[in-house]
């Protein structure tokens, strides 16, 4: 588990892998899909995931630049194993939202006593 967490460490890598599962996407499209991620952070996460063998970067060598990303077989296999976590989240969404709301309320009380 520690090795997998090291590979997927951070908030964004699982979402990136999820959105690229079985498809190719340009940087700008991926950024829109992932949500509230800065360009710098997305770029950093993509570079790490390419270096780790989870993704493949396809550079079409054109002007203007055209680059796409896709998951590798290694990345697809990992993403497939995460399906159970996604299913669990879907089944338990009401509880997860309640926990997140309670956590936000606690933090709000700590920030504004």
C-alpha positions as CSV (number, residue, x, y, z in Angstrom):
1,X,0.0,0.0,0.0
2,X,2.8,2.4,0.8
3,X,4.3,1.9,-2.7
4,X,1.0,2.6,-4.3
5,X,0.4,5.7,-2.2
6,X,3.9,6.9,-3.1
7,X,3.0,6.5,-6.8
8,X,-0.3,8.2,-6.5
9,X,0.6,10.7,-3.8
10,X,-1.2,14.0,-3.8
11,X,-4.7,15.2,-4.5
12,X,-4.7,15.1,-8.3
13,X,-3.1,12.0,-9.7
14,X,-6.1,9.7,-9.1
15,X,-8.4,12.2,-10.8
16,X,-6.0,12.6,-13.7
17,X,-5.7,8.8,-14.1
18,X,-9.5,8.5,-13.9
19,X,-10.2,11.1,-16.6
20,X,-7.5,9.6,-18.9
21,X,-8.7,6.0,-18.4
22,X,-8.8,4.5,-21.9
23,X,-8.6,7.8,-23.8
24,X,-6.3,10.5,-25.0
25,X,-6.7,14.1,-24.0
26,X,-5.0,17.4,-24.6
27,X,-3.7,19.4,-21.6
28,X,-6.4,22.1,-21.7
29,X,-9.2,19.4,-22.0
30,X,-7.7,17.5,-19.1
31,X,-7.5,20.7,-17.0
32,X,-11.2,21.4,-17.6
33,X,-12.1,17.8,-16.6
34,X,-10.0,17.7,-13.4
35,X,-11.4,21.0,-12.1
36,X,-9.7,23.4,-9.7
37,X,-6.1,22.6,-10.5
38,X,-3.6,25.2,-11.6
39,X,-1.7,24.8,-14.9
40,X,1.6,24.6,-13.0
41,X,0.2,21.8,-10.7
42,X,-1.3,19.8,-13.6
43,X,1.9,20.1,-15.6
44,X,4.0,18.9,-12.6
45,X,1.6,16.0,-11.9
46,X,1.6,14.9,-15.6
47,X,5.4,15.0,-15.8
48,X,5.7,12.8,-12.6
49,X,3.1,10.4,-14.0
50,X,4.9,10.1,-17.3
51,X,8.2,9.6,-15.5
52,X,6.6,6.9,-13.4
53,X,5.1,5.1,-16.4
54,X,1.5,5.7,-15.6
55,X,0.9,8.0,-18.6
56,X,2.3,8.5,-22.1
57,X,3.0,12.0,-23.5
58,X,2.4,12.2,-27.3
59,X,4.1,15.2,-28.9
60,X,2.9,15.8,-32.5
61,X,5.9,18.1,-33.2
62,X,3.7,20.8,-34.7
63,X,3.5,24.6,-34.5
64,X,1.6,25.5,-32.5
65,X,2.4,22.7,-30.1
66,X,0.0,19.8,-30.0
67,X,0.5,17.4,-27.1
68,X,-1.8,14.7,-25.8
69,X,-1.7,12.4,-22.8
70,X,-3.0,8.8,-22.5
71,X,-2.7,6.1,-19.9
72,X,-0.3,3.3,-20.4
73,X,-1.2,-0.4,-19.8
74,X,0.4,0.0,-16.3
75,X,-1.8,3.1,-15.6
76,X,-5.0,1.4,-17.0
77,X,-4.4,-1.6,-14.8
78,X,-4.0,0.7,-11.7
79,X,-7.1,2.7,-12.7
80,X,-9.1,-0.5,-13.0
81,X,-8.2,-1.5,-9.5
82,X,-9.4,1.9,-8.2
83,X,-12.9,1.1,-9.6
84,X,-13.9,-0.5,-6.3
85,X,-13.0,2.6,-4.4
86,X,-15.1,4.7,-6.8
87,X,-18.0,2.3,-6.4
88,X,-17.7,2.5,-2.6
89,X,-17.7,6.3,-2.9
90,X,-20.9,6.3,-5.0
91,X,-22.7,3.9,-2.6
92,X,-21.7,6.0,0.4
93,X,-21.9,9.5,-1.1
94,X,-24.5,10.8,1.5
95,X,-22.3,9.7,4.4
96,X,-19.2,11.2,2.7
97,X,-20.9,14.5,2.2
98,X,-22.1,14.6,5.8
99,X,-18.6,13.9,7.0
100,X,-17.2,16.6,4.8
101,X,-19.8,19.1,6.0
102,X,-19.1,18.2,9.7
103,X,-15.4,18.6,9.1
104,X,-15.9,22.0,7.4
105,X,-18.0,23.1,10.4
106,X,-15.3,22.0,12.8
107,X,-12.6,23.8,10.9
108,X,-14.8,26.9,10.6
109,X,-15.3,26.9,14.4
110,X,-11.5,26.6,14.9
111,X,-10.8,29.5,12.5
112,X,-13.6,31.8,13.8
113,X,-14.1,30.9,17.6
